[in-house]
Structure formats: structure tokens, C-alpha cells
């Protein structure tokens, strides 16, 4: 059953026979089942989207496998293993890789009991009477955190580091990184960490926040562990543009970054520095590796404009933006150049007849509305894909609330493009 409101089709779950060009509102019963609630990751799409693709295109196919080149926090990979399919992904952020691993790793009853015991040990052995000996390499640490938060976060981290079992230690590290922004002085609404000069934040008490997060995540991992999963999720070497796989995928499902909407390296900065996965300098360098980055060399990008001849829509956007902002136009150009690389590599490792579903929002760049899915569609068809279907859905609770002037704009709809490789 479904009805319409303002031309949106309201459904409890997406129908198998999607309406081409349809616009949907998905009345989610609970989007955070199992471990889907782990970590507030920016631009995370809802589980119903990969679930729809998996059930539509893989039902009845034995030993099928799913791939997500922009794996993020692992929504596609988790849905794959829950639905009994092997899952693979590429991802360049270390915290995201950790989250994926923990979200898709079930535990035995004995291990779950051990987790409970470790939690009790962690929270009862935090020494708040003296300053910690080891601090994270965060510039202006006392700008980002109160002294109380620094002492307690350091105490939690010290006790987590003492856990011998790596899977259990990783579970607690995800609990730990999930509270870092909340107990910091950083604004709670913006995904990019910044301390507001206008509104002074009163952070929640650190140990209490860690305890409540543990309780929530433990229930999620316990629920996942009760499924008796037989399939696994794996991160393979490489990135979305350059990866190798010993075999072929049946289905690829992804949500690539929006054009210059997020500085992902900065968004995950505090978490990476607290876990000591990278230094400040390494994070600055890594910004250049993200698809959609603003860290470009204008003179180098001006030499490569071939992508503009592969999409008439992109060429028009580029010209309009170039008149207002040369660098911004080149950032848009590079984004779709990178997406072509992803399309080519995914096509190479997709089985004949396999599908690639791409979920992406539009962006407003210097007041030019860039319909990314249309550009990707044109480029994809030159790569060899055929368009299977297209629809969009309303984002009801987007984690994109930072004002960005004319740099990106709030995303209200996700556009879903389903491509098919020839038989």
C-alpha cells in the first residue's frame, strides 16, 4: 500500500518494481536495527536503499557478492552480510574502516560476557586524580576539550588499550570514538568540528556518555550476534578509483561523496587523532586523496579537461561556474573525472548482467544547481553501462546542517541511479 503527498510516493519499503523517475518517502519503522546506529557518520544513506538493491537483484543467486567502493561506515556491507551475501568494500578513512569491521563482526556468548566484564573494568579503573601521561597529538587540545574530558577520555583509552582480544578492543574503540565529538567543546550539529564563539557548549559528562553509548552498542552487537551470520565483510586494498579483486562482483551499491560538501579528513579529525591512527600533518596530506576534495592544483587541473567532452551536462555546468569561480569549476570537473575512474574500475570487476547502484544528491555550486546523477549517467553510458532505472527519495533526517553559503547547499533528496553491465 502507498499514497502520495506533494508528489512523493509514501511507502513502508521500496517496491520491487520501482516507478522510473518516482519520488519516494520511506516510512522507516526503525532505521537503526542491529549495528546500523554505530557512529554518527556524515552523509550515511539509509539501510533500506542497499537492502532494496540486494533483495531485487540478488534473490535466488547463490554465492553472490556485493561491493561498495565508497564504503563509509559500512551500511551496504552490513546489509549484505545480514542478507547472507559476502561483502567487499574500499575505504580510505581509518576510523571508517574500524567502524565497518566492528559493525559486521558477531560475537559468541562467551565473548559477549567478556565484553560486559571489560566494560566494568574500564569504567571502574579510570584515575581522575592526576593528569594523563599520554595525550593525543591534537593542536590546541584544551580548545577542543575541557580538562575533565581530557582526563577521562585518556583514562578510558588507556584501559581499552589494555584489552588483549583485538575484536573486543576494537568494539570499545568504536564506543570511544562515538563520544569524542559529543564530550568535546565542538558544536553538536555541524559534522565538521568547530567551537562556536556564540553559543557556549556544556558537554555531557564523559564516563556517563561512554556508558550510555556502550549500553546502546552492546545491544546492537548482541542482536547482530544472534543472527548466526555465515558471511563476512572485508575491506580490500586500494580505493574507489584503483582497486583489484580476484573475481567478479554481482552487485555494487554505493553513495559517493557530494561535490565539495564535506572535508571528510577534517570531519573525522578528532577521532583519528585520539586513536592515533594519523598525525595532523598526515591528515592534511590525506585530504588530497578524497573524491570531491577542494585540495587541488589549479594549473594541473586546467591541463586535463577531456571529461568535459564526455557529458554535455557537465560541460554546461563547468562553463557557468567558471564564469563565477575558476577553482570551484575545476573542483567540479575533477569530481566527475574521479567518478569516471570509479565507473571504469567497477565495470571491470562487475559480472556481465550485474548492476551498479549509485546514490547521490545534487549540489548548488556558486548558485548553479548541479544534478550529479545526470552527469554520472552520461559518463557511465560511455563506459558501457545501460541505465536500468532511476528514482529519488526524500532525506528525512539529513546529517548535513552546516551552513556553507554557495559552496554546497543542503541536500534534501538522494537520487538513485541503477546501471547495468551488458550480458
C-alpha positions in Angstrom: 0.0 0.0 0.0 1.2 3.5 -0.8 -0.2 7.0 -1.2 1.1 10.4 -2.4 1.9 13.6 -0.6 3.3 16.5 -2.6 4.1 14.1 -5.5 6.1 11.9 -3.1 5.0 8.2 -3.0 4.9 7.1 0.7 5.9 3.5 1.2 7.0 1.4 4.2 9.7 -0.2 2.0 10.6 0.3 -1.6 8.6 -1.8 -4.0 10.4 -4.4 -6.2 9.0 -2.7 -9.3 10.2 0.8 -8.8 8.5 3.6 -10.7 11.0 5.1 -13.1 11.6 8.7 -12.0 9.4 8.2 -8.9 10.0 10.2 -5.8 9.6 8.3 -2.6 9.2 8.9 1.2 10.2 5.7 3.1 8.3 5.5 6.3 11.1 3.8 8.3 10.0 1.7 11.2 13.5 1.7 12.8 16.5 2.6 10.6 18.9 1.7 13.4 18.4 -2.1 13.8 21.4 -4.3 14.6 24.5 -2.2 14.4 23.3 0.4 11.9 23.3 3.0 14.7 27.0 2.8 15.3 28.7 6.2 15.0 27.1 9.3 13.5 28.8 9.2 10.1 28.1 12.1 7.8 26.0 11.5 4.6 25.2 8.0 5.6 22.4 6.6 3.5 19.5 4.6 5.0 19.7 0.8 5.1 16.5 0.5 3.0 18.4 1.6 -0.1 21.1 -1.2 -0.3 18.5 -3.6 1.1 16.2 -2.9 -1.8 19.0 -3.5 -4.4 20.3 -6.7 -2.6 16.8 -8.2 -2.5 15.8 -7.2 -6.0 19.0 -8.1 -7.9 20.5 -11.0 -5.8 17.5 -13.0 -4.7 17.9 -16.6 -6.0 21.6 -16.1 -6.9 23.8 -18.5 -4.9 27.2 -17.3 -3.7 26.7 -13.8 -4.8 28.8 -10.9 -3.5 28.3 -7.2 -3.1 30.8 -4.4 -3.5 30.8 -0.8 -2.2 33.7 1.4 -3.4 32.9 4.2 -1.1 32.1 2.0 1.9 32.0 4.8 4.5 30.6 3.5 7.8 29.5 0.2 6.2 25.7 0.4 5.6 25.9 -1.6 2.4 28.3 -4.1 3.8 26.3 -4.7 6.9 23.0 -5.1 4.9 24.9 -7.6 2.7 26.0 -9.9 5.4 22.6 -9.7 7.2 21.0 -10.9 3.9 23.6 -13.7 3.7 25.9 -12.3 1.0 29.6 -11.8 1.0 30.6 -8.1 1.1 33.6 -6.2 0.0 34.5 -2.5 0.0 37.2 0.1 -0.4 37.6 2.9 2.1 40.4 5.3 2.8 39.5 6.6 6.3 40.9 4.6 9.2 38.1 5.3 11.6 35.5 4.3 8.9 37.4 1.0 8.4 37.3 0.3 12.1 33.6 1.1 12.3 32.9 -1.3 9.3 34.8 -4.1 11.0 33.1 -3.8 14.3 29.6 -3.3 12.8 29.9 -6.6 10.8 31.7 -8.8 13.4 29.4 -11.0 15.5 30.5 -12.4 18.9 29.9 -15.7 20.7 28.0 -15.7 24.0 31.3 -16.1 25.9 32.8 -13.1 24.1 29.7 -11.0 24.8 30.1 -11.9 28.5 33.7 -10.9 28.3 32.7 -7.6 26.8 30.5 -6.9 29.8 33.3 -7.7 32.2 35.7 -5.5 30.3 33.3 -2.6 30.4 33.0 -2.8 34.2 36.8 -2.9 34.4 37.2 0.1 32.1 34.8 2.4 34.0 36.0 1.4 37.5 39.7 1.9 36.8 39.8 5.4 35.5 42.2 7.5 37.6 41.0 11.1 37.6 43.3 12.2 40.4 46.2 13.1 38.1 46.9 14.4 34.6 47.3 11.6 32.0 50.9 10.8 30.9 49.9 10.4 27.2 47.8 12.9 25.3 46.6 12.8 21.7 48.5 14.9 19.2 45.7 17.5 18.7 46.8 21.1 18.2 45.2 23.3 20.9 43.8 20.3 22.8 42.4 22.5 25.6 40.5 24.5 23.0 38.6 21.3 21.9 38.1 19.7 25.3 37.7 20.6 28.9 40.4 19.4 31.4 37.8 17.0 32.9 37.0 15.5 29.4 40.7 15.1 28.6 41.5 13.3 31.8 38.5 10.9 31.5 38.9 10.3 27.7 42.6 9.5 28.4 41.6 7.1 31.2 39.1 5.3 29.0 41.6 5.0 26.1 44.3 3.7 28.5 42.0 0.9 29.8 40.8 0.0 26.3 44.4 -0.3 25.1 45.0 -3.0 27.8 42.4 -5.4 26.3 44.2 -8.4 24.7 41.4 -9.5 22.4 41.6 -7.3 19.3 37.9 -7.8 18.3 36.8 -6.7 21.8 39.3 -3.9 21.9 38.0 -2.6 18.5 34.4 -2.7 19.7 35.3 -0.5 22.7 37.3 1.8 20.4 34.2 2.4 18.3 32.3 3.2 21.5 35.1 5.5 22.4 35.3 7.4 19.1 31.5 7.7 19.0 31.5 10.0 22.1 34.5 12.2 21.2 32.6 15.0 19.5 29.8 14.8 22.0 32.0 15.3 25.0 34.2 17.9 23.2 33.5 21.7 23.0 32.7 21.3 19.3 29.3 22.2 18.0 27.0 19.2 18.1 25.0 20.0 14.9 27.9 20.6 12.4 29.6 17.4 11.2 32.8 19.4 10.8 34.3 20.1 14.2 34.4 23.7 15.3 33.9 25.5 18.6 31.2 28.1 18.4 32.1 31.6 19.8 28.4 32.5 20.0 26.9 29.5 21.9 29.0 28.0 24.7 28.5 24.3 24.8 28.1 22.4 28.0 29.4 18.9 27.2 27.9 15.8 28.8 29.9 14.0 31.5 32.4 11.8 29.7 32.1 8.5 31.6 28.3 8.7 31.7 28.3 9.3 27.9 30.6 6.4 27.3 28.4 4.1 29.5 25.2 5.0 27.7 26.9 4.5 24.3 28.2 1.2 25.4 24.8 0.1 26.5 23.3 1.0 23.1 26.1 -0.5 21.1 26.2 -3.7 23.2 22.5 -4.3 22.5 23.2 -3.8 18.8 26.1 -6.2 18.6 24.2 -8.7 20.7 21.3 -8.5 18.3 23.6 -9.0 15.3 25.4 -11.9 17.0 22.1 -13.7 17.5 21.6 -14.0 13.7 24.2 -16.7 13.2 25.9 -14.9 10.3 27.9 -17.0 7.9 29.1 -14.3 5.5 31.8 -11.7 6.1 32.5 -8.1 5.1 36.0 -7.3 4.0 37.9 -4.1 3.1 40.1 -4.8 0.1 43.3 -2.9 -0.9 43.1 0.2 -2.9 40.5 3.0 -3.1 37.3 3.7 -5.1 39.4 4.6 -8.2 42.1 2.0 -8.1 41.4 -1.5 -6.6 41.9 -5.1 -7.6 39.8 -8.1 -6.9 40.3 -11.8 -7.5 36.9 -12.4 -9.0 33.8 -10.5 -10.1 31.0 -8.8 -8.1 27.3 -9.5 -8.7 26.2 -6.1 -7.4 27.8 -2.8 -6.5 26.0 -0.3 -4.3 27.5 3.0 -3.1 26.9 6.6 -2.0 29.9 8.6 -3.2 30.8 11.9 -1.6 29.0 15.1 -2.6 30.9 17.6 -4.6 33.0 19.7 -2.0 30.2 19.2 0.5 32.4 17.7 3.1 36.0 17.8 4.1 36.0 14.2 5.3 39.5 14.3 6.7 38.6 17.3 8.8 35.2 15.7 9.8 37.0 12.7 11.2 40.0 14.6 12.5 39.4 14.4 16.3 38.6 10.7 16.2 41.7 9.8 14.1 43.9 11.8 16.4 42.5 10.4 19.6 43.1 6.8 18.3 46.5 7.9 17.0 45.9 6.5 13.5 47.4 9.6 11.9 49.2 12.8 12.8 47.9 16.3 12.0 50.3 16.6 9.1 49.3 13.2 7.7 45.6 14.2 7.9 46.3 17.4 5.9 48.1 15.4 3.2 45.3 12.8 3.1 42.7 15.5 2.2 44.1 15.4 -1.3 43.1 11.7 -1.7 39.4 12.1 -1.2 37.0 12.2 -4.1 35.3 15.6 -4.0 38.3 17.3 -2.4 38.9 21.0 -2.6 42.7 20.4 -2.3 43.5 20.8 -6.0 46.3 22.3 -8.0 44.6 24.7 -10.5 47.5 24.6 -13.1 47.4 20.8 -13.1 43.7 20.5 -13.4 43.5 23.0 -16.2 45.6 20.6 -18.3 43.0 17.8 -18.1 39.6 18.8 -19.4 38.8 15.7 -21.5 36.0 14.7 -19.2 34.0 17.8 -20.3 33.6 16.2 -23.8 32.0 13.1 -22.2 29.0 14.9 -20.7 27.2 17.8 -22.3 25.5 18.5 -19.0 28.9 18.7 -17.2 30.3 21.0 -19.9 27.4 23.4 -19.3 27.8 23.3 -15.5 31.5 23.9 -15.9 31.1 26.9 -18.1 28.5 28.5 -15.8 30.6 28.0 -12.7 33.8 29.0 -14.4 32.4 32.5 -15.1 32.0 33.0 -11.3 34.8 30.9 -9.7 37.5 29.2 -11.7 38.7 27.0 -8.9 35.2 25.8 -8.0 34.6 24.9 -11.6 37.8 22.8 -11.6 36.8 21.1 -8.4 33.5 20.0 -10.1 35.4 18.9 -13.1 37.8 16.8 -11.0 35.0 15.2 -9.1 33.4 13.8 -12.2 36.8 12.9 -13.6 37.3 10.8 -10.5 33.8 9.3 -10.8 34.7 8.2 -14.3 37.7 6.3 -12.9 35.4 4.7 -10.4 32.8 3.7 -13.0 35.5 2.2 -15.2 37.1 0.1 -12.4 33.7 -1.0 -11.1 32.6 -2.0 -14.6 35.8 -4.1 -15.0 35.0 -6.2 -11.8 31.3 -6.5 -12.3 29.8 -9.7 -13.7 28.0 -9.4 -17.1 24.4 -8.5 -16.3 25.5 -7.2 -12.9 24.1 -3.9 -11.5 25.7 -0.8 -10.0 23.5 1.4 -7.9 24.8 4.9 -7.2 23.1 7.2 -4.6 24.0 10.8 -4.7 22.5 14.3 -4.0 22.6 17.4 -6.1 24.9 20.3 -5.2 24.5 24.0 -5.5 27.9 25.4 -6.6 28.0 29.2 -7.0 24.2 29.1 -7.4 24.5 26.6 -10.2 22.3 23.5 -9.4 24.5 20.5 -10.3 22.4 17.4 -10.9 25.2 14.9 -10.3 23.3 11.8 -11.1 22.6 13.1 -14.7 26.3 13.7 -15.3 27.2 10.3 -13.9 24.6 8.7 -16.1 26.1 10.3 -19.3 29.6 9.3 -18.4 28.5 5.8 -17.3 26.8 5.1 -20.6 30.1 5.9 -22.5 31.9 3.5 -20.1 29.5 0.8 -21.3 26.7 0.8 -18.7 23.0 0.9 -19.6 20.5 2.8 -17.4 18.2 0.2 -15.7 16.2 2.7 -13.6 16.2 6.0 -11.7 14.3 7.3 -8.7 14.8 9.6 -5.7 13.8 9.7 -2.1 13.3 12.4 0.5 16.1 12.6 3.1 14.0 12.9 6.3 16.9 13.4 8.9 19.9 14.5 6.9 23.2 14.9 8.8 24.1 18.0 6.7 23.1 21.1 8.7 26.2 23.2 8.4 25.7 26.4 6.5 28.1 26.5 3.6 27.0 29.6 1.6 27.2 28.9 -2.1 29.8 26.1 -1.7 27.5 23.1 -1.5 23.9 23.7 -0.2 21.7 21.5 1.9 20.8 18.1 0.3 17.1 17.3 0.5 16.8 14.5 -2.0 19.0 11.5 -2.7 18.9 10.5 -6.3 19.3 6.7 -7.1 20.7 5.7 -10.4 20.8 2.0 -11.3 23.2 1.0 -14.0 23.5 -2.4 -15.7 26.5 -4.1 -17.4 25.7 -5.9 -20.6 25.2 -9.6 -20.6 
